[in-house]
Amino acid sequence: MAGAAWRPDILGPGFEQLTLPLGSDNEGEVVATLVRYKPGPDFGLHDRPARRTDVLYVHGWSDYFFQTELARYWHRMGADFYAVDLRKYGRSLRDGQTPGFVDNLTTYDQDLEAALSVIGHGQADHPSRSLILMGHSTGGLTLSLWADRHPGRAAAVVLNSPWLEFQARGFGREVFTPLIGIGARVDPLRVLPNVDLGYYTRSVLKSKGGDWDYNLEWRPERGFPVRPAWLNAVLAGHARVAMGLSIDAAVFTMVSARSTIAPVWSEAMRSSDIVLNVDDIAMRAIKLSPTVTIARLEGALHDILLSRADVRRDAYARLTRFVRGLAL
């Protein structure tokens, strides 16, 4: 990463970003973007524990990192916080690129290794600090598969509504996968019908009654177009999880207490997961590692940490108990 320099990030004071070159593909230059939270000195906070932990956060599908509250939480916990916008997402999306597209989730190994090398947890490093990986939705699936393939790298994996199973469940996945596989071979970039009605954005975006503002070009109201080759890669990840992983780190999984998946809007969608079947996700989560903690949160959205304030407080309190129990 010679010559690369941190520069101020769009999130404001304390946030910086670093472009991670990843070469090129048939759509041009490919990069990931590492974001770090590095506020000024903590005057008066002399009881802060020594910083012995690094956290790397990975966003979900049709998303990017904007959760400043999460970064400040980890800072208060005594960790150094980083987040990565993967290739063709958010800060890393370049003109002419297909948003969010890969045809194999292992492609992100390059993005993750580039980020970890900067943080000091690369393959050639011998870090004295612990690493916590944290992922939301598709990012949770990607990190789970990565941690399984790379034992010894992470001390813990924290999953926020990880997309571990297809919404039509295992049987539906097995029926659907061959059809998507054919589409991935014949026309990998064809746009599939959009089943996102914009209800999740309605439950999150401040102008629609939620709590958050963000860039709608990087996180569109009805999501990025879904392509067969990308969906085929995700289904392959789900199949791998269904077989069982052996992550050699403690896993903490947060999901909502209930799902509300329906074609018509209801106010219940402001206090439940309207993207995934949370019962299926909880069942799949126990197959990730010998040591798994599952927290089900009443009133939570799909992204637990974008839920209303009282739910977020509950989530952070549970996460704190988990992290302190690790004795890092």
VOVODO-586582 format. One line per field, with one value per residue (C-alpha): residue number from 1; residue in one letter; x, y, z. Coordinates in nm, 3 decimals. Layout:
// residues N
i <- [NUM/...]
aa <- [a/...]
c1 <- [X/...]
c2 <- [Y/...]
c3 <- [Z/...]
This chain:
// residues 328
i <- [1/2/3/4/5/6/7/8/9/10/11/12/13/14/15/16/17/18/19/20/21/22/23/24/25/26/27/28/29/30/31/32/33/34/35/36/37/38/39/40/41/42/43/44/45/46/47/48/49/50/51/52/53/54/55/56/57/58/59/60/61/62/63/64/65/66/67/68/69/70/71/72/73/74/75/76/77/78/79/80/81/82/83/84/85/86/87/88/89/90/91/92/93/94/95/96/97/98/99/100/101/102/103/104/105/106/107/108/109/110/111/112/113/114/115/116/117/118/119/120/121/122/123/124/125/126/127/128/129/130/131/132/133/134/135/136/137/138/139/140/141/142/143/144/145/146/147/148/149/150/151/152/153/154/155/156/157/158/159/160/161/162/163/164/165/166/167/168/169/170/171/172/173/174/175/176/177/178/179/180/181/182/183/184/185/186/187/188/189/190/191/192/193/194/195/196/197/198/199/200/201/202/203/204/205/206/207/208/209/210/211/212/213/214/215/216/217/218/219/220/221/222/223/224/225/226/227/228/229/230/231/232/233/234/235/236/237/238/239/240/241/242/243/244/245/246/247/248/249/250/251/252/253/254/255/256/257/258/259/260/261/262/263/264/265/266/267/268/269/270/271/272/273/274/275/276/277/278/279/280/281/282/283/284/285/286/287/288/289/290/291/292/293/294/295/296/297/298/299/300/301/302/303/304/305/306/307/308/309/310/311/312/313/314/315/316/317/318/319/320/321/322/323/324/325/326/327/328]
aa <- [m/a/g/a/a/w/r/p/d/i/l/g/p/g/f/e/q/l/t/l/p/l/g/s/d/n/e/g/e/v/v/a/t/l/v/r/y/k/p/g/p/d/f/g/l/h/d/r/p/a/r/r/t/d/v/l/y/v/h/g/w/s/d/y/f/f/q/t/e/l/a/r/y/w/h/r/m/g/a/d/f/y/a/v/d/l/r/k/y/g/r/s/l/r/d/g/q/t/p/g/f/v/d/n/l/t/t/y/d/q/d/l/e/a/a/l/s/v/i/g/h/g/q/a/d/h/p/s/r/s/l/i/l/m/g/h/s/t/g/g/l/t/l/s/l/w/a/d/r/h/p/g/r/a/a/a/v/v/l/n/s/p/w/l/e/f/q/a/r/g/f/g/r/e/v/f/t/p/l/i/g/i/g/a/r/v/d/p/l/r/v/l/p/n/v/d/l/g/y/y/t/r/s/v/l/k/s/k/g/g/d/w/d/y/n/l/e/w/r/p/e/r/g/f/p/v/r/p/a/w/l/n/a/v/l/a/g/h/a/r/v/a/m/g/l/s/i/d/a/a/v/f/t/m/v/s/a/r/s/t/i/a/p/v/w/s/e/a/m/r/s/s/d/i/v/l/n/v/d/d/i/a/m/r/a/i/k/l/s/p/t/v/t/i/a/r/l/e/g/a/l/h/d/i/l/l/s/r/a/d/v/r/r/d/a/y/a/r/l/t/r/f/v/r/g/l/a/l]
c1 <- [0.000/0.298/0.202/-0.151/-0.271/-0.562/-0.790/-1.100/-1.415/-1.767/-1.884/-1.709/-1.461/-1.284/-1.350/-1.088/-1.079/-0.811/-0.848/-0.726/-0.632/-0.737/-0.632/-0.891/-1.157/-1.361/-1.536/-1.215/-1.032/-1.140/-1.091/-1.212/-1.226/-1.119/-1.279/-1.143/-1.266/-0.982/-1.112/-0.895/-0.743/-0.982/-0.910/-1.030/-1.090/-0.779/-0.952/-0.994/-0.855/-0.546/-0.641/-0.578/-0.854/-0.925/-1.272/-1.340/-1.700/-1.845/-2.176/-2.459/-2.608/-2.695/-2.527/-2.216/-2.073/-2.244/-2.314/-2.123/-2.292/-2.139/-1.790/-1.825/-1.951/-1.639/-1.419/-1.580/-1.517/-1.147/-1.117/-0.987/-1.271/-1.248/-1.509/-1.465/-1.679/-1.627/-1.558/-1.840/-2.021/-2.046/-1.717/-1.567/-1.824/-1.683/-1.863/-1.958/-1.942/-2.224/-2.314/-2.234/-2.152/-1.927/-1.982/-1.810/-1.803/-1.439/-1.360/-1.392/-1.092/-0.881/-1.077/-1.057/-0.686/-0.609/-0.798/-0.648/-0.295/-0.342/-0.486/-0.197/-0.372/-0.246/-0.130/0.232/0.165/0.201/-0.034/-0.027/-0.381/-0.706/-0.934/-1.312/-1.494/-1.843/-2.079/-2.437/-2.661/-2.461/-2.151/-2.222/-2.241/-1.917/-1.730/-1.862/-1.733/-1.402/-1.347/-1.417/-1.153/-0.900/-0.869/-0.665/-0.719/-1.013/-1.086/-1.460/-1.719/-2.016/-2.309/-2.595/-2.884/-2.650/-2.797/-2.727/-3.023/-3.242/-3.579/-3.760/-3.572/-3.350/-3.601/-3.672/-3.299/-3.240/-3.518/-3.421/-3.043/-3.029/-3.244/-3.029/-2.717/-2.835/-2.905/-2.562/-2.398/-2.620/-2.666/-2.481/-2.561/-2.928/-3.145/-3.383/-3.730/-3.712/-3.901/-3.790/-4.093/-3.903/-4.057/-3.721/-3.609/-3.939/-3.863/-3.509/-3.487/-3.553/-3.766/-3.998/-4.029/-3.705/-3.403/-3.131/-3.004/-2.772/-2.668/-2.953/-2.722/-2.511/-2.810/-3.104/-3.464/-3.535/-3.184/-2.939/-3.058/-3.005/-2.807/-2.811/-2.435/-2.437/-2.739/-2.580/-2.274/-2.493/-2.686/-2.357/-2.266/-2.598/-2.541/-2.199/-2.345/-2.619/-2.348/-2.196/-1.891/-1.614/-1.524/-1.260/-1.375/-1.666/-1.967/-2.229/-2.540/-2.812/-3.150/-3.491/-3.750/-3.977/-4.013/-4.284/-4.249/-4.557/-4.649/-4.844/-4.702/-4.789/-4.658/-4.529/-4.253/-4.100/-4.028/-3.942/-3.717/-3.888/-3.595/-3.509/-3.683/-3.525/-3.615/-3.418/-3.124/-3.114/-3.118/-2.839/-2.629/-2.581/-2.399/-2.128/-1.904/-1.881/-1.933/-2.232/-2.440/-2.773/-2.955/-3.312/-3.420/-3.777/-3.867/-3.554/-3.530/-3.327/-3.024/-3.044/-2.831/-3.062/-3.363/-3.525/-3.311/-3.432/-3.367/-3.018/-2.943/-3.048/-2.833/-2.525/-2.572/-2.585/-2.286/-2.092/-2.159/-2.039/-1.718/-1.632/-1.678/-1.408/-1.148/-0.944]
c2 <- [0.000/0.226/0.588/0.541/0.802/0.833/1.127/1.276/1.068/1.182/1.088/1.389/1.455/1.146/0.938/0.875/0.660/0.477/0.343/-0.014/-0.092/-0.443/-0.445/-0.445/-0.661/-0.630/-0.324/-0.136/-0.040/-0.232/-0.095/-0.146/0.140/0.112/0.352/0.407/0.596/0.788/1.067/1.306/1.237/1.113/1.389/1.294/0.929/0.794/0.472/0.361/0.008/-0.046/-0.090/-0.457/-0.523/-0.430/-0.454/-0.488/-0.436/-0.554/-0.416/-0.606/-0.620/-0.287/-0.107/0.073/0.184/0.486/0.369/0.630/0.514/0.168/0.311/0.522/0.221/0.018/0.316/0.337/-0.036/0.029/-0.114/0.040/0.038/-0.014/-0.078/-0.176/-0.081/-0.385/-0.357/-0.197/-0.078/0.270/0.457/0.183/0.196/0.341/0.467/0.186/-0.087/-0.328/-0.238/-0.510/-0.771/-1.072/-1.427/-1.595/-1.478/-1.587/-1.290/-1.079/-1.257/-1.003/-0.709/-0.850/-0.933/-0.584/-0.432/-0.667/-0.599/-0.227/-0.290/-0.525/-0.861/-0.971/-1.320/-1.224/-1.038/-1.174/-0.939/-0.896/-0.757/-0.951/-0.925/-0.915/-0.950/-0.800/-0.841/-0.756/-0.969/-1.070/-0.935/-1.177/-1.466/-1.357/-1.324/-1.657/-1.839/-1.649/-1.726/-2.095/-2.101/-1.898/-2.051/-1.870/-1.522/-1.392/-1.409/-1.357/-1.314/-1.085/-1.127/-0.882/-1.065/-1.268/-1.398/-1.765/-1.920/-1.845/-1.690/-1.990/-2.215/-2.512/-2.696/-2.385/-2.322/-2.673/-2.635/-2.282/-2.326/-2.529/-2.269/-1.982/-2.182/-2.209/-1.837/-1.763/-1.955/-1.829/-1.462/-1.386/-1.012/-1.031/-0.827/-1.050/-0.930/-0.692/-0.820/-0.529/-0.301/-0.036/-0.126/-0.178/0.170/0.302/0.148/0.292/0.625/0.932/1.107/0.803/0.763/0.582/0.714/0.739/0.950/0.803/0.821/0.684/0.637/0.395/0.242/0.270/0.267/-0.066/-0.205/-0.287/-0.497/-0.867/-1.069/-1.450/-1.500/-1.299/-1.485/-1.816/-1.721/-1.642/-1.969/-2.158/-1.987/-2.088/-2.449/-2.444/-2.310/-2.574/-2.842/-2.690/-2.470/-2.501/-2.145/-2.163/-1.840/-1.751/-1.642/-1.393/-1.371/-1.109/-1.146/-0.990/-1.170/-1.205/-1.160/-0.975/-1.067/-0.954/-0.784/-0.506/-0.248/-0.267/-0.075/-0.407/-0.370/-0.096/-0.345/-0.675/-0.823/-0.780/-0.921/-1.263/-1.545/-1.502/-1.854/-2.002/-1.771/-1.867/-2.236/-2.197/-1.990/-2.281/-2.468/-2.204/-2.288/-2.505/-2.186/-1.978/-1.726/-1.621/-1.308/-1.246/-0.886/-0.775/-0.490/-0.518/-0.444/-0.650/-0.437/-0.462/-0.151/0.063/-0.020/0.231/0.362/0.130/-0.177/-0.053/0.000/-0.358/-0.486/-0.295/-0.414/-0.777/-0.728/-0.572/-0.874/-1.103/-0.907/-0.880/-1.253/-1.306/-1.156/-1.024]
c3 <- [0.000/-0.068/-0.117/0.014/0.258/0.496/0.423/0.588/0.542/0.456/0.809/0.957/1.240/1.371/1.059/0.792/0.479/0.283/-0.072/-0.113/-0.477/-0.584/-0.948/-1.224/-1.388/-1.707/-1.561/-1.483/-1.164/-0.855/-0.503/-0.149/0.100/0.463/0.710/1.058/1.362/1.517/1.740/1.934/2.276/2.544/2.792/3.138/3.047/3.216/3.317/2.955/2.916/2.704/2.339/2.275/2.024/1.663/1.512/1.139/1.025/0.692/0.560/0.394/0.043/-0.122/0.166/0.290/0.623/0.780/1.137/1.339/1.661/1.616/1.572/1.886/2.080/1.999/2.082/2.427/2.465/2.419/2.068/1.748/1.496/1.120/0.851/0.489/0.192/-0.028/-0.401/-0.601/-0.289/-0.138/-0.138/-0.356/-0.639/-0.961/-1.271/-1.507/-1.246/-1.161/-0.801/-0.549/-0.811/-0.760/-0.882/-0.585/-0.224/-0.196/-0.421/-0.107/0.044/-0.144/0.002/0.354/0.333/0.204/0.497/0.755/0.628/0.691/1.037/1.126/1.100/0.759/0.675/0.735/1.059/1.410/1.592/1.968/1.950/1.917/1.615/1.623/1.293/1.270/0.977/0.885/0.659/0.348/0.522/0.805/0.559/0.392/0.723/0.853/0.546/0.560/0.930/0.865/0.590/0.792/1.140/1.401/1.259/1.465/1.836/1.784/1.511/1.578/1.341/1.300/1.127/0.907/0.582/0.650/0.466/0.166/0.249/0.099/0.344/0.272/0.053/-0.152/-0.189/-0.318/-0.574/-0.675/-0.696/-1.021/-1.201/-1.080/-1.168/-1.529/-1.538/-1.394/-1.678/-1.962/-1.867/-1.543/-1.537/-1.633/-1.398/-1.201/-1.097/-0.803/-0.500/-0.278/-0.238/-0.045/0.291/0.463/0.359/0.491/0.831/0.848/0.662/0.875/0.613/0.611/0.988/1.073/1.262/0.997/0.708/0.448/0.082/-0.131/-0.430/-0.225/-0.043/-0.287/-0.173/-0.344/-0.337/-0.615/-0.909/-0.835/-1.093/-1.138/-1.091/-0.767/-0.629/-0.728/-0.520/-0.218/-0.252/-0.262/0.064/0.217/0.114/0.277/0.603/0.596/0.590/0.903/0.958/1.216/1.304/1.577/1.742/1.966/1.761/1.879/1.660/1.698/1.528/1.572/1.783/1.479/1.104/0.913/0.547/0.354/0.024/0.198/0.437/0.805/1.105/1.245/0.987/1.201/1.480/1.309/1.041/0.704/0.504/0.652/0.836/1.179/1.296/1.007/1.072/1.440/1.350/1.097/1.338/1.577/1.299/1.259/1.552/1.864/2.067/1.956/2.149/1.998/2.111/1.994/2.038/2.072/1.838/1.624/1.252/1.006/1.091/1.467/1.512/1.299/1.517/1.751/2.038/2.315/2.100/2.016/2.385/2.454/2.165/2.278/2.637/2.522/2.297/2.585/2.806/2.529/2.465/2.833/2.865/2.604/2.840/2.547]
